[in-house]
């Protein structure tokens, strides 16, 4: 983590939500935003890993609050409002992976879940925060996509299609919000050796291939 110097404290007056903040990319993003001075809201479904991330932030002099919740729950925005009435930065990092396999072998419930977590829930959260961001003239919204959206991914059709859907959403929101001081961006990382990737079948069988990238 970067030291807390004047240059890195540009978010000192801001509150940031990071979904899927307990592990992997979400944890790294949360640590970095805290190092930039943001008061971070760590959201996820597993308290233990969220508490570990919060403790790491606080040891470095940052501020963090833990929100244990499922972003797909219909009452999620009410819970979010209780913990953070105002949000200046939102990073949509949480995702869901269906079983690796041919599309015809993937359960319909798994397909629905990956689209709900990657697209529909983030859209609802964004709709919840946008009004306030526009009124204040400041907002930063970042969606975590995947290179799979551009390249495709064998045995990951539901995941790749969900991540691909973010492109149209982000482009539309960016055009809609630009004049109001709110930026909306999509980041499409390639293979990052997080816990989830290392636990994936392709990783267990050897070096992950291009087709298995997250």
Secondary structure, DSSP 8 states (H G I E B T S, - for coil): -----TGGGTTTT-EEEEET-SSHHHHHHHHHHHHTT-EEEEEES-HHHHHHHHHHHHHTT-EEEEEE--TTSTTHHHHHHHH-S--SEEEE-------SS-GGGS-HHHHHHHHIIIIIHHHHHHHHHHHHHHHHT-EEEEEE--THHHH--TT-HHHHHHHHHHHHHHHHHHHHHGGGTEEEEEE-------HHHHHSHHHHTSS--GGG--
